[in-house]
Amino acid sequence: AQSVSQHNHHVILSEAASLELGCNYSYGGTVNLFWYVQYPGQHLQLLLKYFSGDPLVKGIKGFEAEFIKSKFSFNLRKPSVQWSDTAEYFCAVNAPGNTGKLIFGQGTTLQVKP
Amino acid sequence: DADVTQTPRNRITKTGKRIMLECSQTKGHDRMYWYRQDPGLGLRLIYYSFDVKDINKGEISDGYSVSRQAQAKFSLSLESAIPNQTALYFCATRTGTGRTGELFFGEGSRLTVL
């Protein structure tokens, strides 16, 4: 079965540090990839998405992600984190077929210390 | 106003009680989804619906049922709640065309079963 794995469950960084969150998926076919963010007490919001074309995708709030097909990876990066980036981050991949279902990773909690 | 609205936002109930979580959307999307979020497990799909006559089970549908009353409304029911159904529940929608649509989430319904 298709799956998504996020390697880091809990990350603690100081402000201005660089961030990279790992995401690997298992599906070998055409994929659409997403990163969602959930700020404390809020719903999930889309950070960025990859459908095709340039494998380096830029999203909101200075986030970017790189799709590396050979590694089945879609890692999220930000050069300099802020305290306001404290949140939970979810990687997701579309399920095969046209159901629109997304399969989510376990999530990574990011805590940024001021 | 939110495009995807869930009620109630918080609910505490007892084992064996029937609970309904409601979701309504103003985005005009055909497809609606119910996910459950548990710490360390990410989001898991309970049920999804392509339209009022097309409802499908997700990964973890046991113990749950749904009703698609209209294009804009999709309710999740727990016929006899049990403590391991304590979780944060999210409704999501997406457009029905193509494979590249993202999901739009409601603000979540936190359910506690005692």
Chai-1 contact restraints between the chains, C-beta under 6 A:
chainA,res_idxA,chainB,res_idxB,connection_type,confidence,min_distance_angstrom,max_distance_angstrom,comment,restraint_id
A,N32,B,T100,contact,1.0,0.0,6.0,A-B,restraint_1
A,H43,B,F105,contact,1.0,0.0,6.0,A-B,restraint_2
A,H43,B,G106,contact,1.0,0.0,6.0,A-B,restraint_3
A,H43,B,E107,contact,1.0,0.0,6.0,A-B,restraint_4
A,H43,B,G108,contact,1.0,0.0,6.0,A-B,restraint_5
A,L44,B,F105,contact,1.0,0.0,6.0,A-B,restraint_6
A,L46,B,E102,contact,1.0,0.0,6.0,A-B,restraint_7
A,K49,B,E102,contact,1.0,0.0,6.0,A-B,restraint_8
A,F51,B,T100,contact,1.0,0.0,6.0,A-B,restraint_9
A,N98,B,R99,contact,1.0,0.0,6.0,A-B,restraint_10
A,G100,B,R31,contact,1.0,0.0,6.0,A-B,restraint_11
A,G100,B,R94,contact,1.0,0.0,6.0,A-B,restraint_12
A,K101,B,L45,contact,1.0,0.0,6.0,A-B,restraint_13
A,L102,B,L103,contact,1.0,0.0,6.0,A-B,restraint_14
A,F104,B,G42,contact,1.0,0.0,6.0,A-B,restraint_15
A,F104,B,L43,contact,1.0,0.0,6.0,A-B,restraint_16
A,G105,B,G42,contact,1.0,0.0,6.0,A-B,restraint_17
A,Q106,B,G40,contact,1.0,0.0,6.0,A-B,restraint_18
A,Q106,B,G42,contact,1.0,0.0,6.0,A-B,restraint_19
A,G107,B,G42,contact,1.0,0.0,6.0,A-B,restraint_20
